[in-house]
């Protein structure tokens, strides 16, 4: 199990992520959703200790009961990264070495992280086929620049499943892709994690994507988890005003006539200029005086967790 307990991440004395508690069990599909600057990717990268040394970590990060921040880099590379937890990054182009053929890059990952037997080329081609890459034998010999964005992301997915990890972290893997390719990548990921009973942590700013990939979701804003619960419940009846605003911004095609697309006014505050009290209060229509002064604690409501003084219940 991946377990974050009171995780806080600081950079130059500025708090980026604050008191995050999160779990992902093997076989679970869990999402983190929020606007850019909410702390989603920072939270995810802290799980595999991939943040620069200038970042200060407080709290506990455990993977299968091992405290990640008590392990050496050698132990992390041999026991955790790729072998137990693999990562699919947002930009596949920057994740691949432009000077190496894609087949060699996957083979290198396999050789480093697991014992190998048999024909390596055959193993890699099999992985490329699992990632639904057409003409896998030809693509094995290709360089990254010869592939489309969608195919590069499939190569990264092939690399992510190469060592049969217990968990996959997918950090906005469809952001740079067109809608058709996005749909294909989502379908592929769902199929692969279901087949191997792999735990999935899916990061996105898009609630529509989260609804298609996860069973539980954590909604983040300005470094805090604002709401968490079953994805279907949160989508159908959001309790936090921020969650409600995010969901309202999902484009809808049903209905007749023109419909003005709702927007959530304002922006996520910069880490150096976050307001006092609840960080969402400057954008919140339900905010009252207490919201400007105090940060609400997490409250359990109907099996969900909500950080709000005035949650949206039955409205």
ChimeraX attribute file (.defattr): number of C-alpha atoms within 10 A of each C-alpha:
attribute: neighborCount
match mode: 1-to-1
recipient: residues
	/A:1	17
	/A:2	20
	/A:3	20
	/A:4	22
	/A:5	15
	/A:6	15
	/A:7	19
	/A:8	23
	/A:9	23
	/A:10	16
	/A:11	15
	/A:12	10
	/A:13	11
	/A:14	15
	/A:15	18
	/A:16	24
	/A:17	26
	/A:18	19
	/A:19	16
	/A:20	20
	/A:21	17
	/A:22	19
	/A:23	14
	/A:24	19
	/A:25	19
	/A:26	17
	/A:27	17
	/A:28	20
	/A:29	25
	/A:30	25
	/A:31	28
	/A:32	29
	/A:33	26
	/A:34	25
	/A:35	17
	/A:36	15
	/A:37	19
	/A:38	25
	/A:39	23
	/A:40	30
	/A:41	21
	/A:42	19
	/A:43	23
	/A:44	20
	/A:45	15
	/A:46	20
	/A:47	23
	/A:48	23
	/A:49	19
	/A:50	11
	/A:51	17
	/A:52	10
	/A:53	9
	/A:54	9
	/A:55	17
	/A:56	16
	/A:57	18
	/A:58	16
	/A:59	15
	/A:60	18
	/A:61	24
	/A:62	18
	/A:63	21
	/A:64	14
	/A:65	10
	/A:66	15
	/A:67	14
	/A:68	20
	/A:69	18
	/A:70	12
	/A:71	14
	/A:72	10
	/A:73	14
	/A:74	9
	/A:75	12
	/A:76	18
	/A:77	16
	/A:78	15
	/A:79	16
	/A:80	25
	/A:81	22
	/A:82	27
	/A:83	23
	/A:84	20
	/A:85	24
	/A:86	25
	/A:87	24
	/A:88	23
	/A:89	20
	/A:90	20
	/A:91	19
	/A:92	23
	/A:93	17
	/A:94	10
	/A:95	14
	/A:96	20
	/A:97	14
	/A:98	13
	/A:99	10
	/A:100	13
	/A:101	18
	/A:102	25
	/A:103	25
	/A:104	17
	/A:105	19
	/A:106	25
	/A:107	18
	/A:108	13
	/A:109	16
	/A:110	22
	/A:111	13
	/A:112	14
	/A:113	18
	/A:114	15
	/A:115	8
	/A:116	12
	/A:117	8
	/A:118	7
	/A:119	8
	/A:120	17
	/A:121	15
	/A:122	11
	/A:123	17
	/A:124	24
	/A:125	22
	/A:126	17
	/A:127	23
	/A:128	28
	/A:129	16
	/A:130	17
	/A:131	24
	/A:132	18
	/A:133	21
	/A:134	11
	/A:135	11
	/A:136	19
	/A:137	17
	/A:138	11
	/A:139	20
	/A:140	20
	/A:141	13
	/A:142	16
	/A:143	19
	/A:144	23
	/A:145	14
	/A:146	12
	/A:147	15
	/A:148	13
	/A:149	19
	/A:150	21
	/A:151	21
	/A:152	22
	/A:153	27
	/A:154	26
	/A:155	28
	/A:156	27
	/A:157	28
	/A:158	23
	/A:159	27
	/A:160	26
	/A:161	26
	/A:162	23
	/A:163	21
	/A:164	17
	/A:165	20
	/A:166	25
	/A:167	31
	/A:168	25
	/A:169	24
	/A:170	23
	/A:171	21
	/A:172	21
	/A:173	25
	/A:174	25
	/A:175	15
	/A:176	15
	/A:177	17
	/A:178	11
	/A:179	11
	/A:180	9
	/A:181	16
	/A:182	17
	/A:183	14
	/A:184	15
	/A:185	22
	/A:186	16
	/A:187	13
	/A:188	17
	/A:189	19
	/A:190	17
	/A:191	14
	/A:192	15
	/A:193	20
	/A:194	15
	/A:195	10
	/A:196	14
	/A:197	17
	/A:198	22
	/A:199	23
	/A:200	29
	/A:201	26
	/A:202	25
	/A:203	27
	/A:204	24
	/A:205	20
	/A:206	18
	/A:207	23
	/A:208	14
	/A:209	20
	/A:210	24
	/A:211	16
	/A:212	14
	/A:213	20
	/A:214	20
	/A:215	17
	/A:216	21
	/A:217	27
	/A:218	27
	/A:219	25
	/A:220	25
	/A:221	24
	/A:222	26
	/A:223	24
	/A:224	22
	/A:225	26
	/A:226	26
	/A:227	25
	/A:228	27
	/A:229	22
	/A:230	16
	/A:231	22
	/A:232	16
	/A:233	16
	/A:234	22
	/A:235	20
	/A:236	10
	/A:237	15
	/A:238	26
	/A:239	26
	/A:240	23
	/A:241	22
	/A:242	25
	/A:243	24
	/A:244	17
	/A:245	17
	/A:246	21
	/A:247	20
	/A:248	16
	/A:249	15
	/A:250	14
	/A:251	12
	/A:252	9
	/A:253	8
	/A:254	7
	/A:255	7
	/A:256	6
	/A:257	5
	/A:258	7
	/A:259	11
	/A:260	6
	/A:261	10
	/A:262	13
	/A:263	11
	/A:264	14
	/A:265	10
	/A:266	10
	/A:267	13
	/A:268	19
	/A:269	16
	/A:270	13
	/A:271	18
	/A:272	11
	/A:273	8
	/A:274	15
	/A:275	15
	/A:276	14
	/A:277	16
	/A:278	24
	/A:279	20
	/A:280	25
	/A:281	22
	/A:282	18
	/A:283	16
	/A:284	18
	/A:285	10
	/A:286	12
	/A:287	17
	/A:288	12
	/A:289	9
	/A:290	13
	/A:291	21
	/A:292	16
	/A:293	13
	/A:294	13
	/A:295	17
	/A:296	16
	/A:297	13
	/A:298	16
	/A:299	15
	/A:300	13
	/A:301	12
	/A:302	7
	/A:303	11
	/A:304	16
	/A:305	19
	/A:306	24
	/A:307	20
	/A:308	23
	/A:309	19
	/A:310	15
	/A:311	17
	/A:312	16
	/A:313	10
	/A:314	7
	/A:315	7
